[in-house]
């Protein structure tokens, strides 16, 4: 059989535009999109945090302790972590049974709020990431 003679014009230009677009989505733009994706999770954690007492919200110190931090950043990869360094975080999320380092004995049931916030906001996180990348694509035109 002979070659049907199909010829594509503009393929090299299209490939160059895709390469340029890939470059636009690296570095700071990727970090901004990743941080936008983490924001719904951070907001949900701040809404649902228990303060450790009988009421779900006492002073707000624990709630305000949650932050978003860029943990890893290269040109092609970005990892953002939502968390806190508050000492009560692990006990509230997972519970605690036993004596603490001061000898006080606890039987504290878990009050998960971090993992549920992530689970409930996976779709929103993906939507935010897509929207941020979509903005970059539209600007590139």
C-alpha positions in Angstrom: 0.0 0.0 0.0 1.1 3.5 -0.6 1.2 6.4 1.8 -2.2 8.1 1.9 -0.3 11.4 1.9 -1.8 12.9 5.1 0.1 16.0 6.1 -0.4 17.9 9.3 0.4 21.6 9.2 1.2 23.5 12.4 2.2 20.5 14.4 5.5 22.0 15.3 3.9 25.3 16.4 1.4 23.4 18.5 4.1 21.3 20.1 6.1 24.5 20.9 3.0 26.1 22.5 2.5 23.0 24.7 6.1 23.2 25.8 5.7 26.9 26.6 2.5 26.1 28.5 4.3 23.4 30.5 6.9 26.0 31.4 4.3 28.4 32.6 2.8 25.8 35.0 6.1 25.2 36.7 7.6 27.0 39.8 5.6 29.8 41.4 2.5 29.1 39.3 2.5 25.5 40.4 2.9 26.5 44.0 0.1 29.0 43.8 -2.2 26.3 42.3 -1.3 23.8 45.0 -1.8 26.3 47.8 -5.2 27.2 46.2 -6.1 23.5 46.3 -5.1 23.2 50.0 -7.2 26.2 51.1 -10.6 24.4 51.3 -9.0 21.8 53.6 -7.5 24.5 55.8 -10.8 26.4 56.0 -12.7 23.2 56.9 -10.2 22.3 59.6 -10.5 25.8 61.1 -14.3 25.4 61.1 -14.5 22.0 62.7 -11.6 22.0 65.3 -12.5 21.0 68.8 -10.8 23.1 71.5 -10.4 20.2 73.9 -13.0 21.2 76.4 -16.7 20.5 76.6 -17.6 23.2 74.1 -16.3 22.9 70.5 -14.8 26.4 70.6 -13.4 28.2 73.6 -10.6 30.6 72.9 -9.7 30.0 69.3 -6.0 29.5 70.0 -6.0 26.0 68.6 -8.1 27.1 65.6 -5.7 29.9 64.7 -2.7 27.6 65.1 -3.5 25.8 61.8 -1.4 26.9 58.9 -0.6 26.0 55.3 3.1 25.5 54.6 4.9 24.6 51.4 6.9 21.5 52.4 8.5 20.7 49.1 9.0 22.8 46.0 10.9 22.2 42.8 10.1 23.4 39.3 7.9 20.4 38.6 6.6 19.4 42.0 5.0 21.2 45.0 3.7 19.8 48.2 1.7 21.9 50.6 0.9 20.7 54.2 -2.0 21.8 56.3 -1.3 21.4 60.0 -0.4 22.7 63.3 2.4 22.3 65.9 -0.1 22.8 68.8 0.6 20.1 71.4 -3.0 19.1 71.8 -3.5 18.3 68.0 -2.5 14.6 68.2 -4.6 14.0 71.3 -7.6 15.6 69.8 -7.4 13.9 66.4 -6.5 10.4 67.7 -7.5 10.4 71.4 -5.3 9.5 74.3 -5.5 6.7 76.9 -2.9 6.6 79.7 -0.7 8.8 81.8 1.0 11.9 80.3 4.5 12.9 81.2 3.2 14.7 84.3 1.5 11.5 85.6 -2.1 12.7 84.8 -4.3 9.8 83.6 -6.6 10.3 80.6 -9.2 8.4 78.7 -9.8 10.9 76.0 -11.8 9.8 73.0 -10.7 10.8 69.6 -12.2 13.9 68.0 -11.1 13.7 64.4 -11.2 16.9 62.5 -8.1 17.0 60.3 -8.6 13.8 58.3 -12.3 14.4 57.9 -11.6 17.9 56.5 -9.2 16.3 54.0 -11.7 13.6 53.0 -14.6 16.0 52.7 -12.7 18.5 50.6 -10.8 16.3 48.1 -13.2 17.3 45.3 -13.0 21.0 46.2 -9.2 20.8 46.3 -9.1 19.3 42.8 -11.5 21.9 41.5 -9.4 24.7 43.0 -6.3 23.3 41.4 -8.0 22.9 38.0 -9.3 26.4 38.2 -5.9 27.8 39.0 -4.2 25.9 36.2 -7.1 26.8 33.9 -6.5 30.5 34.6 -2.8 30.0 33.5 -3.9 28.2 30.3 -6.4 31.0 29.5 -3.9 33.8 30.1 -1.4 32.0 27.8 -4.1 31.9 25.1 
